[in-house]
Every structure is written in C-alpha cells, then in structure tokens.
Amino acid sequence: MSEQSVLSFPSLPLPYFLESGKTHYMPGESHPNRRNLGVFDLILVQRGCLFLGEENLQWALRAGDMAVLMPDAHHYAVQECREETSFYWLHFQSAASSTADHASISHNIKLPRQGHIPYPEQAYQLFDTLHLQATEPRSTAFWREQTLFIELLELLDPSRSDQEQSRVRKVAEQVESYIKMHYREPISNARLSSDLHFHYNYLTRCMKASHGVTPTEYLLQYRLDQAKRLLLTTQWSMARIADHVGFQYPPYFSRRFSARFGLSPLQFRKQYTE
C-alpha cells in the first residue's frame, strides 16, 4: 500500500466524530456532486455498488469497500447505481495543530483512502450502534459516539491487519516499552541491540516506520516530556531534574529542552507555575 493511498492523522489531538447515517439508493439513483464539504466523509458500502469519484479518482465500491473523501475536494457520481445500494457514511474532522512538536510523543493514526476492509460485519455493527446514539441524550451520546468512532478507526487501520506491519509495530512497541522502563539510565545503541536481540539498524527501521522517529530521538523526546512534568510538579533544581531523567550534563539538557519547547526549563516553569 503506497503512502499516497493512506491518510495519516496525529493522534493528539484526536480526530473527532461529527455525524453519521445510512443511505439507500434504488437503481437509477446516484451520489450527489459536492465541492469543499469541509469535513472528511468516510463511506462504507454494505450492499450493491456505489460509483463514486473524487477529482481524478474513480471507484466502484461494493459490499465491504470503503473510501474517505477529502474535505476540500470535488466529489461526484461516476454513474447511476445499477442495483439497490446501501452504504454507511460518517463525517469527521481532524484538529491537527501546527504546534504538535510542543506536545507529548504522539502515535499516528493510519486510514486507507480506499479499499476493502478486513472485517466488514464488525464495521457495520459499529455504524449501527453509532446510529442508535441519535436517540440518546446528547450529554450521554457524545462520549459514546467518540468512543465508537475511535474503535472504527482502529478497525480500519491497515497497520493492524498487515502481517509485516504488525511485526514492525510489535518490535517498535518493544523499543518504546524498554525506553520507558530504562530512560533514566544510559541507553546506547549497543545496549538496545543486545537487550532486545535485534540489530540496531532493524530497531531503527521499525521505530521510523511505526513512530516516525529513531530510538535515539524517541529517548530524547521521552526524557524531555518527563522533565516537563517534573518542572510543573516539583521544586527540584534544573540539575536534579536533568540527572533524574537521564541527562549527564545540565547545560545540554537545557539546550535540548529549549530547542523542543521554545523556552528554557526555568522559563517554562515560571510561565506555567506563577
């Protein structure tokens, strides 16, 4: 699956559900033409065949097939339905921030632009449950809708069904867990390779593919995130915090903290605690 055929959303802030429904077309009916809808439109066909296009892309979507239409694109019917066709639709939005590098380490949510999903019946059930939330009080339905939407995104994530991607993700998660357990200690490339029983180059490829960073970059980011938490919750000195999270030299800690968060550790503490 090419990078162009997969959408990637930062998990922080999470994509969020707006509304959903189910549409039924008789032979001769077709999907409406629309431009700049302003939201992502996820379509999952349950029955029949939906002939749908977006810009220069055209699809014949059959039962179990899905597509995600982009917010700023032109969507149109390629042709009328030839048979009774039913499909679920869901509108969602992503509030990805341009200041993502100020946030904690974030996983990327992968979503195929178009294709056949691995467990269509499970997806249909999630859509039907979402539809039922429309009859619930909004104060209750809101939380349930967002939870069901995240379950649907997880089901559609291609990295969770592809065997090779699954192996890569598991190795990356091993690296992640190891770093979280040992980040206060000196962690070299050789130590990672020896303790996890993989060549460091392979660990790096897995981390880059799954998390978008190398093990060394992840370690640095995690140490800085822990330092940020200590700056807000303790009165420890900069030197003590640096040592506690694994930095041997306080000036180096201060430089890396400033580079990532745009403030020195002392400025960060003053801004958020005074």
HELIX and SHEET records of a PDB file:
HELIX    1   1 GLU A    3  SER A    5  5                                   3    
HELIX    2   2 ALA A  100  HIS A  102  5                                   3    
HELIX    3   3 PRO A  120  LEU A  132  1                                  13    
HELIX    4   4 GLN A  133  THR A  135  5                                   3    
HELIX    5   5 ARG A  138  LEU A  156  1                                  19    
HELIX    6   6 PRO A  158  ARG A  160  5                                   3    
HELIX    7   7 GLN A  163  HIS A  182  1                                  20    
HELIX    8   8 ASN A  189  LEU A  196  1                                   8    
HELIX    9   9 TYR A  200  HIS A  211  1                                  12    
HELIX   10  10 PRO A  215  THR A  233  1                                  19    
HELIX   11  11 MET A  238  HIS A  244  1                                   7    
HELIX   12  12 PRO A  250  PHE A  261  1                                  12    
HELIX   13  13 PRO A  265  THR A  273  1                                   9    
SHEET    1   A 2 VAL A   6  PRO A  10  0                                        
SHEET    2   A 2 ASN A 108  PRO A 112 -1                                        
SHEET    1   B 5 TYR A  16  TYR A  25  0                                        
SHEET    2   B 5 THR A  85  GLN A  93 -1                                        
SHEET    3   B 5 PHE A  40  ARG A  47 -1                                        
SHEET    4   B 5 ASP A  65  LEU A  69 -1                                        
SHEET    5   B 5 GLN A 114  HIS A 116 -1                                        
SHEET    1   C 4 ARG A  34  ARG A  35  0                                        
SHEET    2   C 4 HIS A  74  ALA A  77 -1                                        
SHEET    3   C 4 CYS A  49  GLU A  54 -1                                        
SHEET    4   C 4 LEU A  57  ARG A  62 -1                                        
END                                                                             
